[in-house]
Amino acid sequence: MKAVKLRPFIPSGEDYNLAQRFFEALGFEKLYSDSGLSIFRMGEQEFFLQNFHNKEFQENFMVELVVEDLDGWWTHLQTIALEEKYPIKVKEPTIYPWGKREINLIDPAGVCWHISENK
């Protein structure tokens, strides 16, 4: 028997096409797209984007993205001005009392992303 590595699933919300454009704007590469399912990758991190809308589920769903350079990611987010183009919320880097730094982003579907450094 072979182990299968499952990719995280991300719900698209009401507008699947908007969600795809949003993730491409973030810098994810779209590897595949067909019939309401897309696969996106950035470096070693991949996820399925599925054409799925359930507001309660999405608002209680959380994703963690680990990046090499959090300050560089923050600069990238400011440069591409996502808040002006998409219905999202981005909170600048936060340093928690236990030392973890992260950016919190709520995507167009209402899913909360925690973007942290690989340390």
N, CA, C and O atoms as a GROMACS GRO file, in nm:
protein
  476
    1MET      N    1   0.086  -0.119   0.000
    1MET     CA    2   0.000   0.000   0.000
    1MET      C    3   0.089   0.124   0.000
    1MET      O    4   0.190   0.129   0.071
    2LYS      N    5   0.051   0.222  -0.080
    2LYS     CA    6   0.128   0.345  -0.092
    2LYS      C    7   0.056   0.458  -0.020
    2LYS      O    8  -0.065   0.475  -0.035
    3ALA      N    9   0.130   0.536   0.057
    3ALA     CA   10   0.073   0.653   0.123
    3ALA      C   11   0.049   0.763   0.021
    3ALA      O   12   0.130   0.782  -0.071
    4VAL      N   13  -0.059   0.834   0.036
    4VAL     CA   14  -0.092   0.943  -0.054
    4VAL      C   15  -0.089   1.074   0.024
    4VAL      O   16  -0.151   1.085   0.130
    5LYS      N   17  -0.017   1.170  -0.027
    5LYS     CA   18  -0.012   1.301   0.037
    5LYS      C   19  -0.133   1.381  -0.010
    5LYS      O   20  -0.145   1.411  -0.129
    6LEU      N   21  -0.221   1.416   0.081
    6LEU     CA   22  -0.340   1.492   0.046
    6LEU      C   23  -0.310   1.641   0.048
    6LEU      O   24  -0.241   1.690   0.138
    7ARG      N   25  -0.361   1.711  -0.048
    7ARG     CA   26  -0.345   1.855  -0.051
    7ARG      C   27  -0.459   1.918   0.027
    7ARG      O   28  -0.570   1.864   0.031
    8PRO      N   29  -0.433   2.032   0.089
    8PRO     CA   30  -0.543   2.102   0.158
    8PRO      C   31  -0.650   2.147   0.058
    8PRO      O   32  -0.619   2.177  -0.058
    9PHE      N   33  -0.770   2.151   0.102
    9PHE     CA   34  -0.883   2.195   0.022
    9PHE      C   35  -0.921   2.335   0.068
    9PHE      O   36  -0.932   2.359   0.188
   10ILE      N   37  -0.942   2.427  -0.024
   10ILE     CA   38  -0.984   2.564   0.007
   10ILE      C   39  -1.117   2.589  -0.066
   10ILE      O   40  -1.125   2.568  -0.187
   11PRO      N   41  -1.220   2.634   0.005
   11PRO     CA   42  -1.346   2.664  -0.063
   11PRO      C   43  -1.336   2.798  -0.137
   11PRO      O   44  -1.273   2.892  -0.089
   12SER      N   45  -1.398   2.805  -0.254
   12SER     CA   46  -1.388   2.926  -0.336
   12SER      C   47  -1.482   3.036  -0.294
   12SER      O   48  -1.459   3.153  -0.325
   13GLY      N   49  -1.589   3.002  -0.225
   13GLY     CA   50  -1.692   3.101  -0.196
   13GLY      C   51  -1.786   3.114  -0.314
   13GLY      O   52  -1.790   3.027  -0.401
   14GLU      N   53  -1.862   3.222  -0.318
   14GLU     CA   54  -1.964   3.242  -0.422
   14GLU      C   55  -1.907   3.256  -0.561
   14GLU      O   56  -1.972   3.216  -0.658
   15ASP      N   57  -1.786   3.311  -0.574
   15ASP     CA   58  -1.732   3.342  -0.706
   15ASP      C   59  -1.600   3.266  -0.729
   15ASP      O   60  -1.493   3.312  -0.690
   16TYR      N   61  -1.612   3.150  -0.791
   16TYR     CA   62  -1.497   3.063  -0.817
   16TYR      C   63  -1.392   3.132  -0.905
   16TYR      O   64  -1.272   3.120  -0.879
   17ASN      N   65  -1.436   3.204  -1.008
   17ASN     CA   66  -1.342   3.274  -1.096
   17ASN      C   67  -1.267   3.384  -1.023
   17ASN      O   68  -1.147   3.403  -1.046
   18LEU      N   69  -1.335   3.457  -0.936
   18LEU     CA   70  -1.270   3.560  -0.855
   18LEU      C   71  -1.164   3.497  -0.765
   18LEU      O   72  -1.054   3.550  -0.751
   19ALA      N   73  -1.198   3.384  -0.704
   19ALA     CA   74  -1.103   3.314  -0.616
   19ALA      C   75  -0.979   3.273  -0.693
   19ALA      O   76  -0.867   3.287  -0.644
   20GLN      N   77  -0.997   3.221  -0.815
   20GLN     CA   78  -0.882   3.182  -0.896
   20GLN      C   79  -0.792   3.303  -0.927
   20GLN      O   80  -0.670   3.296  -0.912
   21ARG      N   81  -0.854   3.412  -0.969
   21ARG     CA   82  -0.776   3.533  -0.999
   21ARG      C   83  -0.702   3.584  -0.875
   21ARG      O   84  -0.588   3.628  -0.884
   22PHE      N   85  -0.769   3.577  -0.760
   22PHE     CA   86  -0.708   3.622  -0.634
   22PHE      C   87  -0.581   3.542  -0.603
   22PHE      O   88  -0.477   3.600  -0.572
   23PHE      N   89  -0.588   3.410  -0.612
   23PHE     CA   90  -0.472   3.327  -0.579
   23PHE      C   91  -0.360   3.344  -0.681
   23PHE      O   92  -0.242   3.335  -0.645
   24GLU      N   93  -0.395   3.368  -0.806
   24GLU     CA   94  -0.291   3.397  -0.905
   24GLU      C   95  -0.226   3.532  -0.875
   24GLU      O   96  -0.104   3.546  -0.889
   25ALA      N   97  -0.304   3.630  -0.832
   25ALA     CA   98  -0.249   3.761  -0.796
   25ALA      C   99  -0.157   3.750  -0.674
   25ALA      O  100  -0.058   3.822  -0.664
   26LEU      N  101  -0.190   3.658  -0.582
   26LEU     CA  102  -0.102   3.637  -0.466
   26LEU      C  103   0.033   3.581  -0.508
   26LEU      O  104   0.132   3.599  -0.437
   27GLY      N  105   0.037   3.514  -0.622
   27GLY     CA  106   0.162   3.456  -0.669
   27GLY      C  107   0.160   3.305  -0.678
   27GLY      O  108   0.263   3.243  -0.704
   28PHE      N  109   0.042   3.243  -0.658
   28PHE     CA  110   0.032   3.098  -0.674
   28PHE      C  111   0.024   3.065  -0.822
   28PHE      O  112  -0.036   3.139  -0.900
   29GLU      N  113   0.084   2.955  -0.861
   29GLU     CA  114   0.078   2.906  -0.998
   29GLU      C  115  -0.040   2.808  -1.010
   29GLU      O  116  -0.053   2.717  -0.928
   30LYS      N  117  -0.124   2.829  -1.110
   30LYS     CA  118  -0.235   2.736  -1.132
   30LYS      C  119  -0.183   2.621  -1.215
   30LYS      O  120  -0.142   2.639  -1.330
   31LEU      N  121  -0.184   2.500  -1.157
   31LEU     CA  122  -0.133   2.382  -1.225
   31LEU      C  123  -0.241   2.310  -1.305
   31LEU      O  124  -0.212   2.245  -1.406
   32TYR      N  125  -0.365   2.324  -1.261
   32TYR     CA  126  -0.474   2.248  -1.322
   32TYR      C  127  -0.605   2.320  -1.291
   32TYR      O  128  -0.620   2.379  -1.184
   33SER      N  129  -0.699   2.314  -1.385
   33SER     CA  130  -0.831   2.368  -1.360
   33SER      C  131  -0.931   2.301  -1.452
   33SER      O  132  -0.912   2.298  -1.574
   34ASP      N  133  -1.038   2.245  -1.393
   34ASP     CA  134  -1.143   2.182  -1.471
   34ASP      C  135  -1.264   2.158  -1.383
   34ASP      O  136  -1.250   2.108  -1.271
   35SER      N  137  -1.380   2.192  -1.430
   35SER     CA  138  -1.508   2.160  -1.365
   35SER      C  139  -1.514   2.198  -1.217
   35SER      O  140  -1.554   2.118  -1.133
   36GLY      N  141  -1.474   2.319  -1.186
   36GLY     CA  142  -1.487   2.367  -1.048
   36GLY      C  143  -1.381   2.318  -0.952
   36GLY      O  144  -1.401   2.321  -0.830
   37LEU      N  145  -1.267   2.272  -1.006
   37LEU     CA  146  -1.156   2.228  -0.922
   37LEU      C  147  -1.027   2.277  -0.984
   37LEU      O  148  -1.001   2.254  -1.102
   38SER      N  149  -0.945   2.345  -0.905
   38SER     CA  150  -0.815   2.392  -0.952
   38SER      C  151  -0.709   2.350  -0.852
   38SER      O  152  -0.737   2.334  -0.733
   39ILE      N  153  -0.588   2.332  -0.901
   39ILE     CA  154  -0.475   2.304  -0.813
   39ILE      C  155  -0.378   2.421  -0.826
   39ILE      O  156  -0.340   2.459  -0.936
   40PHE      N  157  -0.340   2.477  -0.712
   40PHE     CA  158  -0.246   2.589  -0.707
   40PHE      C  159  -0.122   2.548  -0.630
   40PHE      O  160  -0.129   2.467  -0.537
   41ARG      N  161  -0.008   2.605  -0.669
   41ARG     CA  162   0.117   2.575  -0.599
   41ARG      C  163   0.201   2.702  -0.587
   41ARG      O  164   0.202   2.787  -0.676
   42MET      N  165   0.271   2.709  -0.475
   42MET     CA  166   0.375   2.810  -0.454
   42MET      C  167   0.488   2.737  -0.383
   42MET      O  168   0.474   2.693  -0.269
   43GLY      N  169   0.601   2.724  -0.451
   43GLY     CA  170   0.710   2.647  -0.394
   43GLY      C  171   0.667   2.504  -0.372
   43GLY      O  172   0.620   2.438  -0.464
   44GLU      N  173   0.682   2.455  -0.249
   44GLU     CA  174   0.644   2.318  -0.215
   44GLU      C  175   0.500   2.307  -0.167
   44GLU      O  176   0.451   2.197  -0.142
   45GLN      N  177   0.431   2.419  -0.153
   45GLN     CA  178   0.297   2.418  -0.096
   45GLN      C  179   0.191   2.419  -0.206
   45GLN      O  180   0.192   2.504  -0.295
   46GLU      N  181   0.100   2.322  -0.197
   46GLU     CA  182  -0.007   2.309  -0.295
   46GLU      C  183  -0.140   2.299  -0.225
   46GLU      O  184  -0.149   2.256  -0.110
   47PHE      N  185  -0.246   2.340  -0.296
   47PHE     CA  186  -0.380   2.321  -0.243
   47PHE      C  187  -0.480   2.308  -0.357
   47PHE      O  188  -0.456   2.353  -0.469
   48PHE      N  189  -0.593   2.244  -0.325
   48PHE     CA  190  -0.707   2.237  -0.416
   48PHE      C  191  -0.797   2.356  -0.389
   48PHE      O  192  -0.829   2.383  -0.273
   49LEU      N  193  -0.838   2.425  -0.491
   49LEU     CA  194  -0.944   2.524  -0.480
   49LEU      C  195  -1.069   2.460  -0.539
   49LEU      O  196  -1.070   2.421  -0.656
   50GLN      N  197  -1.173   2.448  -0.459
   50GLN     CA  198  -1.295   2.384  -0.507
   50GLN      C  199  -1.409   2.484  -0.511
   50GLN      O  200  -1.424   2.567  -0.422
   51ASN      N  201  -1.489   2.475  -0.615
   51ASN     CA  202  -1.604   2.561  -0.630
   51ASN      C  203  -1.708   2.518  -0.527
   51ASN      O  204  -1.794   2.434  -0.553
   52PHE      N  205  -1.698   2.577  -0.409
   52PHE     CA  206  -1.780   2.537  -0.295
   52PHE      C  207  -1.814   2.662  -0.215
   52PHE      O  208  -1.726   2.743  -0.184
   53HIS      N  209  -1.941   2.677  -0.181
   53HIS     CA  210  -1.982   2.793  -0.103
   53HIS      C  211  -2.072   2.750   0.012
   53HIS      O  212  -2.180   2.694  -0.007
   54ASN      N  213  -2.023   2.777   0.132
   54ASN     CA  214  -2.099   2.756   0.255
   54ASN      C  215  -2.042   2.856   0.354
   54ASN      O  216  -1.938   2.831   0.416
   55LYS      N  217  -2.107   2.970   0.369
   55LYS     CA  218  -2.054   3.082   0.447
   55LYS      C  219  -2.010   3.042   0.587
   55LYS      O  220  -1.903   3.082   0.633
   56GLU      N  221  -2.090   2.963   0.656
   56GLU     CA  222  -2.055   2.922   0.792
   56GLU      C  223  -1.928   2.838   0.793
   56GLU      O  224  -1.841   2.856   0.878
   57PHE      N  225  -1.916   2.746   0.698
   57PHE     CA  226  -1.797   2.663   0.688
   57PHE      C  227  -1.675   2.749   0.659
   57PHE      O  228  -1.571   2.735   0.724
   58GLN      N  229  -1.687   2.837   0.559
   58GLN     CA  230  -1.575   2.920   0.519
   58GLN      C  231  -1.526   3.011   0.631
   58GLN      O  232  -1.406   3.029   0.649
   59GLU      N  233  -1.618   3.067   0.707
   59GLU     CA  234  -1.577   3.158   0.814
   59GLU      C  235  -1.516   3.085   0.933
   59GLU      O  236  -1.459   3.148   1.022
   60ASN      N  237  -1.527   2.952   0.936
   60ASN     CA  238  -1.466   2.873   1.042
   60ASN      C  239  -1.351   2.787   0.989
   60ASN      O  240  -1.304   2.696   1.058
   61PHE      N  241  -1.306   2.817   0.868
   61PHE     CA  242  -1.200   2.742   0.802
   61PHE      C  243  -1.072   2.826   0.809
   61PHE      O  244  -1.078   2.948   0.793
   62MET      N  245  -0.959   2.762   0.832
   62MET     CA  246  -0.834   2.835   0.849
   62MET      C  247  -0.724   2.765   0.768
   62MET      O  248  -0.720   2.643   0.760
   63VAL      N  249  -0.637   2.844   0.710
   63VAL     CA  250  -0.524   2.792   0.631
   63VAL      C  251  -0.397   2.854   0.685
   63VAL      O  252  -0.394   2.972   0.718
   64GLU      N  253  -0.291   2.773   0.693
   64GLU     CA  254  -0.161   2.827   0.731
   64GLU      C  255  -0.068   2.815   0.612
   64GLU      O  256  -0.048   2.707   0.557
   65LEU      N  257  -0.011   2.928   0.573
   65LEU     CA  258   0.087   2.934   0.464
   65LEU      C  259   0.221   2.972   0.528
   65LEU      O  260   0.230   3.073   0.598
   66VAL      N  261   0.323   2.891   0.503
   66VAL     CA  262   0.455   2.916   0.559
   66VAL      C  263   0.544   2.971   0.448
   66VAL      O  264   0.557   2.909   0.342
   67VAL      N  265   0.605   3.087   0.473
   67VAL     CA  266   0.690   3.152   0.374
   67VAL      C  267   0.830   3.171   0.433
   67VAL      O  268   0.849   3.166   0.554
   68GLU      N  269   0.927   3.192   0.345
   68GLU     CA  270   1.066   3.210   0.390
   68GLU      C  271   1.090   3.349   0.449
   68GLU      O  272   1.167   3.364   0.544
   69ASP      N  273   1.024   3.451   0.392
   69ASP     CA  274   1.051   3.589   0.432
   69ASP      C  275   0.918   3.663   0.453
   69ASP      O  276   0.856   3.706   0.357
   70LEU      N  277   0.877   3.676   0.577
   70LEU     CA  278   0.749   3.740   0.607
   70LEU      C  279   0.748   3.888   0.568
   70LEU      O  280   0.648   3.938   0.517
   71ASP      N  281   0.859   3.957   0.592
   71ASP     CA  282   0.866   4.098   0.554
   71ASP      C  283   0.856   4.115   0.402
   71ASP      O  284   0.792   4.207   0.353
   72GLY      N  285   0.920   4.025   0.329
   72GLY     CA  286   0.911   4.028   0.183
   72GLY      C  287   0.769   4.002   0.136
   72GLY      O  288   0.723   4.062   0.039
   73TRP      N  289   0.698   3.911   0.204
   73TRP     CA  290   0.559   3.882   0.170
   73TRP      C  291   0.472   4.003   0.197
   73TRP      O  292   0.383   4.035   0.119
   74TRP      N  293   0.497   4.071   0.308
   74TRP     CA  294   0.419   4.191   0.341
   74TRP      C  295   0.440   4.297   0.234
   74TRP      O  296   0.345   4.362   0.191
   75THR      N  297   0.564   4.316   0.192
   75THR     CA  298   0.595   4.412   0.086
   75THR      C  299   0.523   4.372  -0.043
   75THR      O  300   0.467   4.456  -0.112
   76HIS      N  301   0.525   4.243  -0.074
   76HIS     CA  302   0.457   4.191  -0.193
   76HIS      C  303   0.307   4.223  -0.186
   76HIS      O  304   0.250   4.270  -0.284
   77LEU      N  305   0.244   4.198  -0.072
   77LEU     CA  306   0.100   4.224  -0.057
   77LEU      C  307   0.069   4.373  -0.076
   77LEU      O  308  -0.031   4.407  -0.138
   78GLN      N  309   0.154   4.460  -0.022
   78GLN     CA  310   0.133   4.603  -0.038
   78GLN      C  311   0.154   4.648  -0.183
   78GLN      O  312   0.081   4.733  -0.232
   79THR      N  313   0.251   4.590  -0.249
   79THR     CA  314   0.283   4.626  -0.387
   79THR      C  315   0.170   4.591  -0.483
   79THR      O  316   0.139   4.669  -0.573
   80ILE      N  317   0.108   4.476  -0.464
   80ILE     CA  318   0.003   4.435  -0.558
   80ILE      C  319  -0.134   4.488  -0.518
   80ILE      O  320  -0.233   4.464  -0.588
   81ALA      N  321  -0.143   4.560  -0.407
   81ALA     CA  322  -0.264   4.632  -0.366
   81ALA      C  323  -0.390   4.546  -0.373
   81ALA      O  324  -0.491   4.585  -0.433
   82LEU      N  325  -0.384   4.429  -0.312
   82LEU     CA  326  -0.497   4.336  -0.318
   82LEU      C  327  -0.625   4.392  -0.257
   82LEU      O  328  -0.734   4.365  -0.306
   83GLU      N  329  -0.611   4.469  -0.149
   83GLU     CA  330  -0.730   4.522  -0.082
   83GLU      C  331  -0.811   4.615  -0.173
   83GLU      O  332  -0.931   4.631  -0.155
   84GLU      N  333  -0.743   4.676  -0.269
   84GLU     CA  334  -0.812   4.766  -0.362
   84GLU      C  335  -0.883   4.688  -0.473
   84GLU      O  336  -0.978   4.738  -0.533
   85LYS      N  337  -0.836   4.566  -0.501
   85LYS     CA  338  -0.888   4.488  -0.614
   85LYS      C  339  -0.984   4.377  -0.574
   85LYS      O  340  -1.065   4.333  -0.656
   86TYR      N  341  -0.976   4.332  -0.450
   86TYR     CA  342  -1.055   4.217  -0.407
   86TYR      C  343  -1.122   4.246  -0.273
   86TYR      O  344  -1.073   4.328  -0.195
   87PRO      N  345  -1.235   4.180  -0.246
   87PRO     CA  346  -1.302   4.199  -0.116
   87PRO      C  347  -1.232   4.117  -0.008
   87PRO      O  348  -1.279   4.010   0.031
   88ILE      N  349  -1.119   4.169   0.040
   88ILE     CA  350  -1.040   4.098   0.140
   88ILE      C  351  -1.004   4.191   0.255
   88ILE      O  352  -1.022   4.313   0.248
   89LYS      N  353  -0.952   4.131   0.360
   89LYS     CA  354  -0.897   4.207   0.473
   89LYS      C  355  -0.758   4.153   0.500
   89LYS      O  356  -0.737   4.032   0.506
   90VAL      N  357  -0.661   4.244   0.518
   90VAL     CA  358  -0.524   4.206   0.548
   90VAL      C  359  -0.480   4.282   0.672
   90VAL      O  360  -0.496   4.403   0.680
   91LYS      N  361  -0.424   4.210   0.767
   91LYS     CA  362  -0.372   4.273   0.888
   91LYS      C  363  -0.219   4.267   0.882
   91LYS      O  364  -0.161   4.162   0.855
   92GLU      N  365  -0.155   4.380   0.906
   92GLU     CA  366  -0.009   4.386   0.896
   92GLU      C  367   0.056   4.286   0.991
   92GLU      O  368  -0.009   4.236   1.084
   93PRO      N  369   0.185   4.255   0.968
   93PRO     CA  370   0.251   4.153   1.051
   93PRO      C  371   0.234   4.179   1.201
   93PRO      O  372   0.252   4.291   1.250
   94THR      N  373   0.199   4.073   1.270
   94THR     CA  374   0.178   4.078   1.415
   94THR      C  375   0.285   3.993   1.482
   94THR      O  376   0.317   3.883   1.436
   95ILE      N  377   0.339   4.043   1.591
   95ILE     CA  378   0.432   3.964   1.671
   95ILE      C  379   0.359   3.924   1.799
   95ILE      O  380   0.317   4.010   1.877
   96TYR      N  381   0.345   3.794   1.818
   96TYR     CA  382   0.275   3.744   1.936
   96TYR      C  383   0.371   3.732   2.054
   96TYR      O  384   0.492   3.721   2.033
   97PRO      N  385   0.320   3.735   2.178
   97PRO     CA  386   0.407   3.729   2.296
   97PRO      C  387   0.501   3.608   2.298
   97PRO      O  388   0.608   3.614   2.359
   98TRP      N  389   0.463   3.500   2.233
   98TRP     CA  390   0.547   3.381   2.232
   98TRP      C  391   0.648   3.383   2.118
   98TRP      O  392   0.719   3.285   2.096
   99GLY      N  393   0.655   3.496   2.045
   99GLY     CA  394   0.758   3.517   1.945
   99GLY      C  395   0.719   3.488   1.801
   99GLY      O  396   0.795   3.522   1.711
  100LYS      N  397   0.607   3.428   1.777
  100LYS     CA  398   0.565   3.399   1.640
  100LYS      C  399   0.519   3.526   1.571
  100LYS      O  400   0.447   3.608   1.629
  101ARG      N  401   0.560   3.542   1.446
  101ARG     CA  402   0.517   3.656   1.364
  101ARG      C  403   0.430   3.600   1.252
  101ARG      O  404   0.462   3.498   1.192
  102GLU      N  405   0.320   3.670   1.223
  102GLU     CA  406   0.237   3.628   1.111
  102GLU      C  407   0.153   3.742   1.057
  102GLU      O  408   0.126   3.840   1.125
  103ILE      N  409   0.114   3.724   0.931
  103ILE     CA  410   0.020   3.814   0.864
  103ILE      C  411  -0.112   3.739   0.859
  103ILE      O  412  -0.116   3.622   0.823
  104ASN      N  413  -0.220   3.807   0.893
  104ASN     CA  414  -0.352   3.745   0.884
  104ASN      C  415  -0.426   3.809   0.768
  104ASN      O  416  -0.430   3.931   0.755
  105LEU      N  417  -0.484   3.723   0.684
  105LEU     CA  418  -0.552   3.767   0.564
  105LEU      C  419  -0.684   3.690   0.555
  105LEU      O  420  -0.686   3.569   0.573
  106ILE      N  421  -0.791   3.759   0.527
  106ILE     CA  422  -0.919   3.694   0.501
  106ILE      C  423  -0.946   3.707   0.351
  106ILE      O  424  -0.960   3.817   0.298
  107ASP      N  425  -0.952   3.592   0.284
  107ASP     CA  426  -0.963   3.591   0.138
  107ASP      C  427  -1.106   3.622   0.092
  107ASP      O  428  -1.195   3.637   0.176
  108PRO      N  429  -1.130   3.632  -0.039
  108PRO     CA  430  -1.263   3.669  -0.087
  108PRO      C  431  -1.376   3.576  -0.042
  108PRO      O  432  -1.491   3.617  -0.038
  109ALA      N  433  -1.344   3.450  -0.009
  109ALA     CA  434  -1.446   3.355   0.036
  109ALA      C  435  -1.472   3.364   0.186
  109ALA      O  436  -1.565   3.302   0.236
  110GLY      N  437  -1.390   3.442   0.258
  110GLY     CA  438  -1.407   3.453   0.402
  110GLY      C  439  -1.316   3.359   0.480
  110GLY      O  440  -1.328   3.349   0.602
  111VAL      N  441  -1.227   3.290   0.411
  111VAL     CA  442  -1.133   3.197   0.475
  111VAL      C  443  -1.017   3.276   0.534
  111VAL      O  444  -0.962   3.365   0.469
  112CYS      N  445  -0.980   3.244   0.657
  112CYS     CA  446  -0.870   3.312   0.726
  112CYS      C  447  -0.738   3.241   0.696
  112CYS      O  448  -0.725   3.121   0.718
  113TRP      N  449  -0.642   3.317   0.646
  113TRP     CA  450  -0.508   3.267   0.619
  113TRP      C  451  -0.413   3.322   0.724
  113TRP      O  452  -0.414   3.441   0.754
  114HIS      N  453  -0.331   3.235   0.781
  114HIS     CA  454  -0.224   3.274   0.873
  114HIS      C  455  -0.094   3.251   0.798
  114HIS      O  456  -0.056   3.138   0.771
  115ILE      N  457  -0.026   3.361   0.764
  115ILE     CA  458   0.098   3.353   0.687
  115ILE      C  459   0.212   3.375   0.785
  115ILE      O  460   0.223   3.483   0.845
  116SER      N  461   0.296   3.274   0.802
  116SER     CA  462   0.404   3.282   0.900
  116SER      C  463   0.537   3.245   0.836
  116SER      O  464   0.542   3.189   0.726
  117GLU      N  465   0.646   3.277   0.907
  117GLU     CA  466   0.780   3.249   0.857
  117GLU      C  467   0.821   3.106   0.889
  117GLU      O  468   0.782   3.049   0.991
  118ASN      N  469   0.902   3.052   0.799
  118ASN     CA  470   0.960   2.920   0.820
  118ASN      C  471   1.086   2.938   0.904
  118ASN      O  472   1.191   2.975   0.853
  119LYS      N  473   1.074   2.912   1.032
  119LYS     CA  474   1.191   2.928   1.121
  119LYS      C  475   1.218   2.802   1.196
  119LYS      O  476   1.311   2.796   1.276
   0.00000   0.00000   0.00000
